[in-house]
Amino acid sequence: MNAWIEKQRHLIDFTLASLARRRTKNLGLLLVYALLVFVLASVALYTHALRQEAAQVLKHSPEVILQRMVAGRHDLIPPGYIEKIGRIRGVQTIEGRLWGYYYDPVVKANYTFMAPSAEAVRPGTLVVGPAVARSRGLAPGNTISFRAYSGKLFSFTVAGALPHASELVSADLVLMSEADFRAFFEYPAGHHTDIALSVANPLEVRTVAAKLAAALPDSRPILREEVLRTYASIFDWREGIVLALLSAAIFAFAILAWEKASGLSAEEKREIGILKAIGWETGDVIKMKLWEGGLISLTAFLVGFIAAYLQVFRFGAPLFEPVLKGWAVLYPRFELVPAIDGLQVATLFFFTVFPYMAAVLVPIWRAAITDPDSAMRS
């Protein structure tokens, strides 16, 4: 065992010396190789972190949201629906929610107005999201006015701002009392925007949704897992767009790597001939060249992956953020929590390292079995 390790150590020493003799060529290949890994790893890390962030945000969202549909459009829930839902077995909690959108022409952005049931907001006051406070320069005690869709002007006092930690879900949020919400949007008494439900047994969520659809045919139950799946599809689509845009560069590298790996220069063939002439076995030559390919590909993978990690989780992925993150006037400011998917890393490793190693093997084997005299003359 010690002899085998000692032999591999000598092979690695010789390989490093051989790489150093052609340092310009190998450094160029290493740079391009690492750049390819950097691009692919950046896209993979960023989209995976966004998926994890969405999953964390939606973890505490309602298991089922019930909306009423009229002519294919979302309509208000009239009185009586909550009582009907309460008779369905399996439903644990029911909450009629009040929320709506308001376009603010001052900052040319949409706000989400909501009357929370859990958090008490005094009439005549507002609690605003971090992006709303930032864009309008609001602070506790300030007064702000909004013109309702009816044309009436409403003035509110800012009671506070939501914490920055919740900005991902509360950037454009404006919380107000139920009385102010109904007066501002002229909501009829007893009507709600939608109904949020929780189910006692998570395995019965689909069963409860089917019962809801049967009991209230004009309603549409939306499951939390469907929302998560929609977000995942959006991130997958954006990831595909970026990779499609970069496909030309990836293809160019593949050609370069294949040409480099599948052919040996005259200098390399002469080197192999000399090694065979001084007593190296064919297996030793192949091992030495495999170490060469392995050192280049592993170094490129590590450099590219570490650079991608720093770019995404340390510097906020400025290269790909506009495409992968989307765009909005009141976009939340948040930092992605580092999250690495082992399967994703293994897939990236397999498709960037193994093809190069495979391409290296065939020409080396051909050169290694060639007569030393012929190899040196070539």
HUQUI-V456310 format. One record per residue. N is the residue number from 1. RES is the residue in one letter. SS is DSSP state (helix for helix, strand for strand, loop for the rest). OMEGA is omega in radians with two decimals (none if undefined). Layout:
n:N res:RES ss:SS omega:OMEGA
n:N res:RES ss:SS omega:OMEGA
//
This chain:
n:1 res:M ss:loop omega:3.12
n:2 res:N ss:helix omega:3.11
n:3 res:A ss:helix omega:3.13
n:4 res:W ss:helix omega:3.13
n:5 res:I ss:helix omega:3.14
n:6 res:E ss:helix omega:3.13
n:7 res:K ss:helix omega:3.13
n:8 res:Q ss:helix omega:3.13
n:9 res:R ss:helix omega:3.10
n:10 res:H ss:helix omega:3.10
n:11 res:L ss:helix omega:3.14
n:12 res:I ss:helix omega:3.11
n:13 res:D ss:helix omega:3.14
n:14 res:F ss:helix omega:-3.13
n:15 res:T ss:helix omega:3.13
n:16 res:L ss:helix omega:3.10
n:17 res:A ss:helix omega:3.11
n:18 res:S ss:helix omega:3.11
n:19 res:L ss:helix omega:-3.13
n:20 res:A ss:helix omega:3.12
n:21 res:R ss:helix omega:3.11
n:22 res:R ss:loop omega:-2.96
n:23 res:R ss:helix omega:-3.10
n:24 res:T ss:helix omega:-3.12
n:25 res:K ss:helix omega:-3.10
n:26 res:N ss:helix omega:3.09
n:27 res:L ss:helix omega:3.09
n:28 res:G ss:helix omega:3.12
n:29 res:L ss:helix omega:-3.14
n:30 res:L ss:helix omega:-3.13
n:31 res:L ss:helix omega:-3.13
n:32 res:V ss:helix omega:3.14
n:33 res:Y ss:helix omega:-3.14
n:34 res:A ss:helix omega:3.13
n:35 res:L ss:helix omega:3.11
n:36 res:L ss:helix omega:3.12
n:37 res:V ss:helix omega:3.14
n:38 res:F ss:helix omega:-3.12
n:39 res:V ss:helix omega:-3.10
n:40 res:L ss:helix omega:-3.12
n:41 res:A ss:helix omega:3.12
n:42 res:S ss:helix omega:-3.14
n:43 res:V ss:helix omega:-3.10
n:44 res:A ss:helix omega:-3.12
n:45 res:L ss:helix omega:-3.07
n:46 res:Y ss:helix omega:-3.12
n:47 res:T ss:helix omega:3.10
n:48 res:H ss:helix omega:3.12
n:49 res:A ss:helix omega:3.09
n:50 res:L ss:helix omega:3.10
n:51 res:R ss:helix omega:3.13
n:52 res:Q ss:helix omega:3.13
n:53 res:E ss:helix omega:3.11
n:54 res:A ss:helix omega:3.14
n:55 res:A ss:helix omega:3.12
n:56 res:Q ss:helix omega:-3.13
n:57 res:V ss:helix omega:-3.07
n:58 res:L ss:helix omega:-3.08
n:59 res:K ss:loop omega:-3.10
n:60 res:H ss:loop omega:3.10
n:61 res:S ss:loop omega:-3.13
n:62 res:P ss:loop omega:3.13
n:63 res:E ss:loop omega:3.12
n:64 res:V ss:strand omega:3.00
n:65 res:I ss:strand omega:-3.10
n:66 res:L ss:strand omega:3.09
n:67 res:Q ss:strand omega:3.08
n:68 res:R ss:strand omega:-3.10
n:69 res:M ss:strand omega:3.04
n:70 res:V ss:strand omega:-3.10
n:71 res:A ss:loop omega:3.10
n:72 res:G ss:loop omega:-3.13
n:73 res:R ss:strand omega:3.12
n:74 res:H ss:strand omega:-3.11
n:75 res:D ss:strand omega:-3.11
n:76 res:L ss:loop omega:3.08
n:77 res:I ss:strand omega:-3.13
n:78 res:P ss:loop omega:3.10
n:79 res:P ss:loop omega:3.10
n:80 res:G ss:loop omega:-3.11
n:81 res:Y ss:helix omega:-3.11
n:82 res:I ss:helix omega:3.11
n:83 res:E ss:helix omega:3.12
n:84 res:K ss:helix omega:-3.13
n:85 res:I ss:helix omega:-3.13
n:86 res:G ss:helix omega:3.14
n:87 res:R ss:loop omega:-3.13
n:88 res:I ss:loop omega:-3.11
n:89 res:R ss:loop omega:3.11
n:90 res:G ss:loop omega:3.14
n:91 res:V ss:strand omega:-3.07
n:92 res:Q ss:strand omega:3.13
n:93 res:T ss:strand omega:3.13
n:94 res:I ss:strand omega:3.13
n:95 res:E ss:strand omega:3.04
n:96 res:G ss:strand omega:-3.05
n:97 res:R ss:strand omega:3.10
n:98 res:L ss:strand omega:3.08
n:99 res:W ss:strand omega:3.13
n:100 res:G ss:strand omega:-3.12
n:101 res:Y ss:strand omega:3.10
n:102 res:Y ss:strand omega:3.12
n:103 res:Y ss:strand omega:3.13
n:104 res:D ss:strand omega:-3.10
n:105 res:P ss:loop omega:-3.11
n:106 res:V ss:loop omega:-3.13
n:107 res:V ss:loop omega:3.13
n:108 res:K ss:loop omega:-3.12
n:109 res:A ss:strand omega:3.10
n:110 res:N ss:strand omega:3.01
n:111 res:Y ss:strand omega:2.99
n:112 res:T ss:strand omega:3.10
n:113 res:F ss:strand omega:-3.11
n:114 res:M ss:strand omega:3.03
n:115 res:A ss:strand omega:-3.06
n:116 res:P ss:loop omega:3.09
n:117 res:S ss:loop omega:-3.09
n:118 res:A ss:loop omega:-3.06
n:119 res:E ss:loop omega:-3.09
n:120 res:A ss:loop omega:3.06
n:121 res:V ss:loop omega:-3.09
n:122 res:R ss:loop omega:3.08
n:123 res:P ss:loop omega:-3.13
n:124 res:G ss:loop omega:3.14
n:125 res:T ss:strand omega:3.12
n:126 res:L ss:strand omega:2.92
n:127 res:V ss:strand omega:-3.00
n:128 res:V ss:strand omega:3.08
n:129 res:G ss:loop omega:-3.09
n:130 res:P ss:helix omega:-3.12
n:131 res:A ss:helix omega:3.10
n:132 res:V ss:helix omega:3.13
n:133 res:A ss:helix omega:-3.12
n:134 res:R ss:helix omega:-3.05
n:135 res:S ss:helix omega:-3.13
n:136 res:R ss:helix omega:3.14
n:137 res:G ss:loop omega:-3.05
n:138 res:L ss:loop omega:3.06
n:139 res:A ss:loop omega:3.12
n:140 res:P ss:loop omega:-3.12
n:141 res:G ss:loop omega:3.11
n:142 res:N ss:loop omega:3.07
n:143 res:T ss:strand omega:3.13
n:144 res:I ss:strand omega:-3.12
n:145 res:S ss:strand omega:3.05
n:146 res:F ss:strand omega:3.06
n:147 res:R ss:strand omega:-3.10
n:148 res:A ss:loop omega:3.13
n:149 res:Y ss:loop omega:3.08
n:150 res:S ss:loop omega:-3.11
n:151 res:G ss:loop omega:-3.14
n:152 res:K ss:loop omega:3.12
n:153 res:L ss:strand omega:3.13
n:154 res:F ss:strand omega:3.09
n:155 res:S ss:strand omega:-3.11
n:156 res:F ss:strand omega:3.02
n:157 res:T ss:strand omega:-3.14
n:158 res:V ss:strand omega:-3.13
n:159 res:A ss:strand omega:-3.13
n:160 res:G ss:strand omega:3.11
n:161 res:A ss:strand omega:3.13
n:162 res:L ss:loop omega:-3.07
n:163 res:P ss:loop omega:-3.13
n:164 res:H ss:helix omega:-3.10
n:165 res:A ss:helix omega:-3.13
n:166 res:S ss:helix omega:-2.99
n:167 res:E ss:helix omega:-3.11
n:168 res:L ss:helix omega:-3.12
n:169 res:V ss:helix omega:-3.05
n:170 res:S ss:helix omega:-3.05
n:171 res:A ss:loop omega:-3.05
n:172 res:D ss:loop omega:-3.02
n:173 res:L ss:strand omega:3.02
n:174 res:V ss:strand omega:-3.12
n:175 res:L ss:strand omega:3.12
n:176 res:M ss:loop omega:3.14
n:177 res:S ss:loop omega:-3.14
n:178 res:E ss:helix omega:-3.13
n:179 res:A ss:helix omega:3.12
n:180 res:D ss:helix omega:-3.13
n:181 res:F ss:helix omega:-3.10
n:182 res:R ss:helix omega:3.12
n:183 res:A ss:helix omega:-3.08
n:184 res:F ss:helix omega:-3.12
n:185 res:F ss:helix omega:-3.12
n:186 res:E ss:loop omega:3.10
n:187 res:Y ss:loop omega:3.07
n:188 res:P ss:loop omega:3.14
n:189 res:A ss:loop omega:3.10
n:190 res:G ss:loop omega:3.13
n:191 res:H ss:loop omega:3.09
n:192 res:H ss:strand omega:3.11
n:193 res:T ss:loop omega:3.07
n:194 res:D ss:strand omega:-3.12
n:195 res:I ss:strand omega:3.10
n:196 res:A ss:strand omega:-3.09
n:197 res:L ss:strand omega:2.91
n:198 res:S ss:strand omega:-3.06
n:199 res:V ss:strand omega:-3.08
n:200 res:A ss:loop omega:-3.13
n:201 res:N ss:loop omega:-3.11
n:202 res:P ss:helix omega:3.14
n:203 res:L ss:helix omega:-3.10
n:204 res:E ss:helix omega:-3.09
n:205 res:V ss:helix omega:-3.13
n:206 res:R ss:helix omega:3.11
n:207 res:T ss:helix omega:3.11
n:208 res:V ss:helix omega:3.12
n:209 res:A ss:helix omega:3.10
n:210 res:A ss:helix omega:3.10
n:211 res:K ss:helix omega:3.11
n:212 res:L ss:helix omega:-3.14
n:213 res:A ss:helix omega:3.13
n:214 res:A ss:helix omega:-3.10
n:215 res:A ss:helix omega:-3.12
n:216 res:L ss:loop omega:-3.01
n:217 res:P ss:loop omega:-3.13
n:218 res:D ss:loop omega:-3.10
n:219 res:S ss:strand omega:3.14
n:220 res:R ss:strand omega:3.07
n:221 res:P ss:strand omega:3.11
n:222 res:I ss:strand omega:-3.10
n:223 res:L ss:strand omega:3.11
n:224 res:R ss:helix omega:-3.14
n:225 res:E ss:helix omega:3.08
n:226 res:E ss:helix omega:3.10
n:227 res:V ss:helix omega:3.11
n:228 res:L ss:helix omega:-3.14
n:229 res:R ss:helix omega:3.12
n:230 res:T ss:helix omega:3.11
n:231 res:Y ss:helix omega:-3.14
n:232 res:A ss:helix omega:3.13
n:233 res:S ss:helix omega:3.13
n:234 res:I ss:helix omega:-3.14
n:235 res:F ss:helix omega:3.09
n:236 res:D ss:helix omega:-3.13
n:237 res:W ss:helix omega:3.13
n:238 res:R ss:helix omega:3.09
n:239 res:E ss:helix omega:3.12
n:240 res:G ss:helix omega:3.12
n:241 res:I ss:helix omega:-3.12
n:242 res:V ss:helix omega:-3.12
n:243 res:L ss:helix omega:3.10
n:244 res:A ss:helix omega:3.12
n:245 res:L ss:helix omega:-3.11
n:246 res:L ss:loop omega:-3.04
n:247 res:S ss:helix omega:-3.13
n:248 res:A ss:helix omega:3.13
n:249 res:A ss:helix omega:3.13
n:250 res:I ss:helix omega:3.14
n:251 res:F ss:helix omega:3.12
n:252 res:A ss:helix omega:3.12
n:253 res:F ss:helix omega:-3.13
n:254 res:A ss:helix omega:3.11
n:255 res:I ss:helix omega:-3.14
n:256 res:L ss:helix omega:-3.10
n:257 res:A ss:helix omega:-3.13
n:258 res:W ss:helix omega:3.13
n:259 res:E ss:helix omega:-3.14
n:260 res:K ss:helix omega:-3.03
n:261 res:A ss:helix omega:-3.02
n:262 res:S ss:helix omega:3.12
n:263 res:G ss:loop omega:3.12
n:264 res:L ss:loop omega:3.10
n:265 res:S ss:loop omega:3.13
n:266 res:A ss:helix omega:3.14
n:267 res:E ss:helix omega:-3.14
n:268 res:E ss:helix omega:3.11
n:269 res:K ss:helix omega:3.12
n:270 res:R ss:helix omega:3.11
n:271 res:E ss:helix omega:3.13
n:272 res:I ss:helix omega:3.12
n:273 res:G ss:helix omega:3.12
n:274 res:I ss:helix omega:3.14
n:275 res:L ss:helix omega:3.12
n:276 res:K ss:helix omega:-3.09
n:277 res:A ss:helix omega:-3.12
n:278 res:I ss:loop omega:2.99
n:279 res:G ss:loop omega:3.11
n:280 res:W ss:loop omega:3.05
n:281 res:E ss:loop omega:3.09
n:282 res:T ss:helix omega:3.13
n:283 res:G ss:helix omega:3.13
n:284 res:D ss:helix omega:3.13
n:285 res:V ss:helix omega:-3.14
n:286 res:I ss:helix omega:3.12
n:287 res:K ss:helix omega:-3.13
n:288 res:M ss:helix omega:-3.14
n:289 res:K ss:helix omega:3.07
n:290 res:L ss:helix omega:3.06
n:291 res:W ss:helix omega:-3.14
n:292 res:E ss:helix omega:3.12
n:293 res:G ss:helix omega:-3.13
n:294 res:G ss:helix omega:3.14
n:295 res:L ss:helix omega:3.14
n:296 res:I ss:helix omega:-3.06
n:297 res:S ss:helix omega:3.13
n:298 res:L ss:helix omega:3.10
n:299 res:T ss:helix omega:3.13
n:300 res:A ss:helix omega:3.14
n:301 res:F ss:helix omega:-3.11
n:302 res:L ss:helix omega:-3.14
n:303 res:V ss:helix omega:-3.12
n:304 res:G ss:helix omega:-3.10
n:305 res:F ss:helix omega:3.13
n:306 res:I ss:helix omega:3.10
n:307 res:A ss:helix omega:3.11
n:308 res:A ss:helix omega:3.13
n:309 res:Y ss:helix omega:3.14
n:310 res:L ss:helix omega:-3.12
n:311 res:Q ss:helix omega:-3.08
n:312 res:V ss:helix omega:-2.98
n:313 res:F ss:helix omega:3.11
n:314 res:R ss:loop omega:-3.07
n:315 res:F ss:loop omega:3.04
n:316 res:G ss:loop omega:3.07
n:317 res:A ss:loop omega:-3.12
n:318 res:P ss:loop omega:-3.10
n:319 res:L ss:loop omega:-3.03
n:320 res:F ss:loop omega:-3.06
n:321 res:E ss:helix omega:-3.08
n:322 res:P ss:helix omega:-3.10
n:323 res:V ss:helix omega:-3.03
n:324 res:L ss:helix omega:-3.03
n:325 res:K ss:helix omega:-3.06
n:326 res:G ss:loop omega:-3.04
n:327 res:W ss:loop omega:3.03
n:328 res:A ss:loop omega:3.12
n:329 res:V ss:loop omega:3.12
n:330 res:L ss:loop omega:-3.09
n:331 res:Y ss:loop omega:-3.11
n:332 res:P ss:loop omega:3.02
n:333 res:R ss:loop omega:3.12
n:334 res:F ss:loop omega:3.12
n:335 res:E ss:loop omega:-3.14
n:336 res:L ss:loop omega:3.05
n:337 res:V ss:loop omega:-3.14
n:338 res:P ss:loop omega:3.13
n:339 res:A ss:loop omega:-3.11
n:340 res:I ss:loop omega:3.09
n:341 res:D ss:loop omega:-3.10
n:342 res:G ss:helix omega:3.14
n:343 res:L ss:helix omega:3.13
n:344 res:Q ss:helix omega:3.12
n:345 res:V ss:helix omega:3.14
n:346 res:A ss:helix omega:3.11
n:347 res:T ss:helix omega:3.12
n:348 res:L ss:helix omega:3.13
n:349 res:F ss:helix omega:-3.09
n:350 res:F ss:helix omega:-3.04
n:351 res:F ss:helix omega:3.10
n:352 res:T ss:helix omega:-3.09
n:353 res:V ss:helix omega:-3.03
n:354 res:F ss:helix omega:3.10
n:355 res:P ss:helix omega:3.13
n:356 res:Y ss:helix omega:3.14
n:357 res:M ss:helix omega:3.13
n:358 res:A ss:helix omega:-3.14
n:359 res:A ss:helix omega:-3.14
n:360 res:V ss:helix omega:-2.92
n:361 res:L ss:helix omega:-3.01
n:362 res:V ss:helix omega:-3.13
n:363 res:P ss:helix omega:3.11
n:364 res:I ss:helix omega:-3.13
n:365 res:W ss:helix omega:3.12
n:366 res:R ss:helix omega:-3.12
n:367 res:A ss:helix omega:-3.07
n:368 res:A ss:helix omega:-3.12
n:369 res:I ss:loop omega:3.11
n:370 res:T ss:loop omega:3.11
n:371 res:D ss:loop omega:-3.09
n:372 res:P ss:helix omega:-3.12
n:373 res:D ss:helix omega:3.12
n:374 res:S ss:helix omega:-3.13
n:375 res:A ss:helix omega:-3.12
n:376 res:M ss:helix omega:3.13
n:377 res:R ss:helix omega:-3.11
n:378 res:S ss:loop omega:none
//
